[in-house]
Amino acid sequence: MPKVTFKEDLCKGCELCTTVCPKHIVVMAKDRINAKGFNPAHVVEQEKCIGCAFCATICPDTVIEVEK
């Protein structure tokens, strides 16, 4: 099963990753703010991830890592 991890403290909240996920499981956290003052992206329902790595590819700050 693929595993997606985010370096949440480096996320600038641009939301690009949320627009490319074919399973719509990458969302912005509404309940926390990171060290930069943004709501970071994270994955809900990790088990639905197909490991396409679109989110990691589009991230301008290399915040996302996908392990297959």
PAZAPA-4460 file (N, C-alpha, C; in steps of 0.05 Angstrom, whole numbers, plus 32768, in hexadecimal, padded with zeros to 4 digits):
% residues 68
    n_x    n_y    n_z   ca_x   ca_y   ca_z    c_x    c_y    c_z   seq   type   mol
   8011   7FE8   8000   8000   8000   8000   8012   8019   8000     1      M     A
   800C   802C   7FEF   801C   8045   7FEE   8018   8055   8008     2      P     A
   802D   8064   800F   802B   8075   8026   8034   8092   801F     3      K     A
   8023   80A5   8025   8029   80C1   801F   802F   80CF   803A     4      V     A
   8046   80DD   803A   804D   80ED   8052   8052   810A   804A     5      T     A
   804B   811C   805B   804E   8138   8057   8061   8144   806C     6      F     A
   8073   8155   8064   8083   8165   8077   8072   817E   807C     7      K     A
   805F   817A   808E   804A   818E   8092   8055   81A9   809A     8      E     A
   806B   81AB   80A8   8075   81C5   80B0   8081   81D4   8099     9      D     A
   8086   81C7   8082   8090   81D5   806B   807A   81DD   8057    10      L     A
   8062   81D3   805B   804C   81D8   8048   8044   81F5   804A    11      C     A
   8041   8202   8032   8038   821E   8031   801A   8221   802A    12      K     A
   800C   820B   8029   7FEF   820C   8025   7FE6   8214   800A    13      G     A
   7FF6   820E   7FF5   7FEF   8217   7FDA   7FD7   8207   7FCE    14      C     A
   7FD2   81F0   7FD9   7FBB   81DE   7FD1   7FBF   81D1   7FB6    15      E     A
   7FD6   81D3   7FA9   7FD9   81C6   7F8F   7FD6   81A8   7F91    16      L     A
   7FE0   819C   7FA6   7FDE   817F   7FAA   7FC1   8176   7FAC    17      C     A
   7FB0   8187   7FB7   7F94   817F   7FB9   7F85   817E   7F9F    18      T     A
   7F8F   818D   7F8B   7F82   818F   7F71   7F89   8177   7F5F    19      T     A
   7F9F   8169   7F64   7FA8   8154   7F51   7FA2   8138   7F5B    20      V     A
   7F9A   8135   7F74   7F95   811A   7F7E   7F7D   810D   7F71    21      C     A
   7F80   80F7   7F63   7F69   80EB   7F56   7F55   80DE   7F69    22      P     A
   7F5E   80D9   7F81   7F4C   80CD   7F96   7F41   80E1   7FA9    23      K     A
   7F49   80FB   7FA6   7F40   8111   7FB7   7F44   810C   7FD5    24      H     A
   7F5B   8100   7FDB   7F61   80FB   7FF7   7F76   810E   8003    25      I     A
   7F81   811F   7FF3   7F94   8134   7FFD   7F83   814D   8003    26      V     A
   7F83   8155   801C   7F73   816C   8024   7F84   817F   8036    27      V     A
   7F7A   8197   8039   7F87   81AA   804B   7F7C   81A6   8067    28      M     A
   7F8E   81A5   807B   7F86   81A2   8097   7F78   81BC   80A0    29      A     A
   7F61   81B9   80AB   7F53   81D1   80B4   7F56   81D4   80D3    30      K     A
   7F61   81C0   80E0   7F62   81C0   80FD   7F7E   81C6   8108    31      D     A
   7F91   81CC   80F6   7FAC   81D3   8100   7FBB   81E5   80ED    32      R     A
   7FCE   81F3   80F8   7FDF   8206   80E9   7FFC   81FD   80ED    33      I     A
   800C   81FE   80D7   8028   81F5   80D9   803A   820C   80E2    34      N     A
   8054   8207   80E3   8068   821A   80EC   8069   8233   80DB    35      A     A
   8060   8231   80C1   8060   8248   80AF   8046   8258   80B1    36      K     A
   8033   824E   80C0   801A   825C   80C4   8004   8254   80B0    37      G     A
   8008   823D   80A3   7FF4   8234   808F   7FE6   821B   8098    38      F     A
   7FCF   8216   808D   7FC2   81FC   8091   7FD0   81E9   807E    39      N     A
   7FDD   81D4   8088   7FEC   81C2   8076   7FDA   81AD   8069    40      P     A
   7FE4   81A3   8053   7FD6   818D   8045   7FDB   8173   8053    41      A     A
   7FC9   8160   8051   7FCD   8146   805C   7FBB   8132   804D    42      H     A
   7FBE   8119   8053   7FAE   8104   8045   7F9A   80F9   8059    43      V     A
   7F81   80F7   8050   7F6C   80EA   805E   7F68   80CF   8050    44      V     A
   7F61   80BB   805E   7F5C   80A0   8052   7F75   8097   8042    45      E     A
   7F8B   8094   8050   7FA4   808B   8045   7FA1   8071   8034    46      Q     A
   7F8F   8060   803D   7F8B   8046   8030   7F80   8049   8013    47      E     A
   7F75   8060   800C   7F6B   8065   7FF1   7F80   806F   7FDE    48      K     A
   7F98   8075   7FE8   7FAE   807F   7FD7   7FB6   806A   7FC3    49      C     A
   7FB9   8072   7FAA   7FC2   805F   7F95   7FE0   8063   7F8E    50      I     A
   7FED   8075   7F9B   800A   8079   7F97   8012   8086   7F7D    51      G     A
   8000   8096   7F72   8006   80A3   7F58   801B   80B9   7F5A    52      C     A
   801E   80C4   7F72   8032   80D9   7F78   802D   80F3   7F69    53      A     A
   8016   80F7   7F60   800F   8111   7F53   8013   8128   7F67    54      F     A
   800B   8123   7F80   800D   8137   7F94   802A   813F   7F99    55      C     A
   803C   812B   7F9B   8058   8130   7F9F   8065   813E   7F87    56      A     A
   805C   8137   7F70   8067   8143   7F57   8060   8161   7F55    57      T     A
   8048   8168   7F5C   8040   8184   7F59   8048   8196   7F70    58      I     A
   8050   818B   7F86   8058   819B   7F9D   8071   81AB   7F98    59      C     A
   806F   81C6   7F98   8086   81D7   7F92   809C   81D7   7FA8    60      P     A
   8095   81CD   7FC0   80A8   81CE   7FD6   80B1   81B2   7FDF    61      D     A
   80AC   819E   7FCF   80B3   8182   7FD5   80AC   817A   7FF2    62      T     A
   8094   8180   7FF9   8089   817A   8014   807F   815E   8016    63      V     A
   8078   8152   7FFF   806A   8138   7FFE   807C   8122   7FF5    64      I     A
   807A   810B   8003   8089   80F3   7FFB   8076   80DC   7FF8    65      E     A
   8078   80CD   7FE2   8067   80B6   7FDE   8078   809D   7FDD    66      V     A
   8072   808A   7FEE   8080   8071   7FEF   806E   805B   7FE4    67      E     A
   8078   804B   7FD3   8067   8035   7FC8   806E   801B   7FD4    68      K     A
***
